[in-house]
């Protein structure tokens, strides 16, 4: 409007804007189609999604929010995928989402089995060569995850970060496990859920008392958190 005087934002305005942004945490739920991602998404966000994001069927993402302790969690349930290569629409979709949130990954020419050479290298998440696949998170991602975990009061971990059975791709899983141990020591309640995760912490030499609880229940644990009735528990009532 002509003649209107616009006042410059004061320090309080800047501090409020910075505080709001710094207290927003973006979470991406990534995993294979039957990993229980959508169950976890519903439990956290209060959603009622029934689409499982099955690989090859739908390329879609569900988004929700959750607020706790002054923090705003923006949660995205990404399509089910078995890798972070660039061969399927689902993989391309997930990779694009990760570009601005996960700074690096560890890639290899293929899954380390048989005659496949093991020659890992660290690249940016948006620069994975077409002939390689992501098999672990890189050093920057390890630090990012560690810092978020140790600042938490309750942590439920379901699923290793990479192919931890191969030493060259175990660093990411080790880093997350160590973050849970550090969080536990600081007073957090930590749960390692799922057969692969339980196997990982044991095979990688972490003490069982370094975590509050270790469970072989993966998908079942997520359904329990969602509030679903589990037959094994029902008979105990």
N, C-alpha and C positions, 0 to 999 in steps of 0.2 A: 504494500500500500504506500502511495506517495507520501513522503513526509514522515513516515514511521521510523522511529529510531530502534535499531536492533542492538540488543545488548549482548556482549560476548559472554560465553559460558564461563562461570567461575570455577575455582579449583574443586568445589564440592561436586559440580556437575561431572567433571572429568573423573574424579575418584569414584563416583557412583557408577559411571559407565565402565570403567576398568574393573571394578569389583564384580559387577554383574557378568562381564565376559569371562573373568578368571574363575568364576564359580560355576561355569557351565562345563560339564564333562560329556564328551561325545563317546558313545559306546556302540561298537558294531558287533553283532552276533554272527559269527562265521563258522561254518562247519558243514559236514556232509548232511544230506537230506533227512536222515533219521537220527540226528544227534540230539534232538530235543530242544533245538533253538527256539522254536515257536512257543513251546511250553514255558520256557524261561521268560520269553518276551511277554507272554500273557501275565505271568506271575508278577513281573516287575512293573509293567506299565498299566496293569488293570484291563488289558485288552481281551478280546474274545476271538482271536483269529483262529480259523480252522484250516487255512491254506498252509500246507507244509512246505511250500517253496521247493517242490520236488525237482531235482535236476532234470533238465530236458523238457519240463512241462510248463513252468512259468518263470519268467524273468521279472521279478517284482521285489519290492522291499516294503516292509511295514514299519512305520515310525510311531514312537510313543515317547512320553515324558514321565519322569518320576522326580519328585523333589524330596530331599532329605537333608537335614542338618544345614540348611541354607544353601545347598547345592542343587543345581538343576541338571538332571541326567537326561540327555537326548539319546534314546535307544533306537537303533535301526536293526531289524531282523532281515539280513540279506539272503538272497537265494541260496539254496543248498548247492554246494560244489565240493569236489574232491581235491581240487588243486587251485593254484593261482597262476596257471599258465594262461595262454590266450587262444584257446582252441574252441571254446564254446561260448554262447551268449552269456551264460551264467558267470563264467570265469571273467569275462570282460567286464561285466556289470560290477562284480565285487572288486576287481582291480581298480576301476575308476573311483569307486567309493573310498578306497583305502589311500589313494594318492595323497590327499591332504592331511591324513591322520596318522598313517604309519610310515615313518621316514625310511625304513630300510628292511630288506629281507635277505635271506641267504638262499641262493639258487644253485641248481646242479643241472647237468645235461639230461637227467632223467632220474627216476626212482632208483636208489642205490641197491640194485639187486643183480645177480648174475654177472654179466660182462660190462654192465654200465659203469663207466669210470666215476670215481668220487673225486671231484675237483671243485669244491665249493668256493664261491666268491660272493662278496657283499655288493649289492646294487640297490639303487632306489626302487621303491615299490612300483613306480610308474615306468621303470626301465628294464623290466625283466625281458631278456632276449626270447624271441619266439621259439627257439630250440631248447629252452631250459624251463625249469619249474621251481617255484618257491618251496623250500623244504624246511625252513626255520625262520625265526625273526632275527634281525641283525642287532648289533651292539646298541644303536640309538634306541631301537624299539625296546630292548631289554631294560635300558635305563628308564624309559618312559613308563613301562609297566611296573617296574620296581617302585618308582616314586609314588605312583597312584596307589599301589597295594599297601605299602607301609604307612600310608596316610589314612587307611581305612580301619574301621572298627570290626567289621564282619566281612569275611571273604569266602565265597564258594567258588572253588576252581574245578572246572570240568573240561578235561581235554588238554593233552600236551601241546606245546607250541610248534613242534616239528617232529621229524622222524628221529626221536630220541634214541631209538635202538642202535643207530649209527652214530658213533662218537662225533663225527664231523658236523652232525646236525642236532646235537644235544644241548648246545649252549643256551638256546632260548628257553628250553624247558627247565634247565638248571637255574637260570636266572629267576624265573617265576617261582620255582620251588623255594629258592633262597629268600625271595621277597616274602613269601608266606611265613617262613621260619622267622624272619626278622619282625614281621608284623605280630606273630604270636608272642614273641619275646617282649614286644612292646604293649601287650595286653589285648590284642585283637583276638576274636574267635574265628578260627580258620578251619575250613572243611575241604578236604581233597576228595572229590567224588568221581567215581567212574573207574572201571577196571584198568584202562590205559594209564590214567593219572596215578592211581595207586601203585601200579607196576613201575611207573616212571620214578616216583620219589624213592621207592625201595631199591630199585636197580641202580639208581644214580647215587646211592649211599647216604640219603638223608635220614636222620633219626626219626622214628615214628612219633616220639614225644615232642618233635619240633612243630607238630601240627595239633590242633585241638581235636580233630577227628579225621580218620581215613575210612572211606566207605567204598565198597566195590559197586555200589548202586550209582549208575550214571543217569540214564534216562528216567529210571524210577525215582531217583532223588529229585530230579527237576519236576517231575509230575507231582511229587509230594509237596514241594515248595509252591507249586501252582494251586494246591488245594484239592487235587483229585483224590478219590478214594482208591487206596491200594488194597487188592484182595488179601495179601499176606498180613496186612495190619488189621483189616476188618475182622478176620477170624479171631484175633486176640482181644477184641472188645468184649 
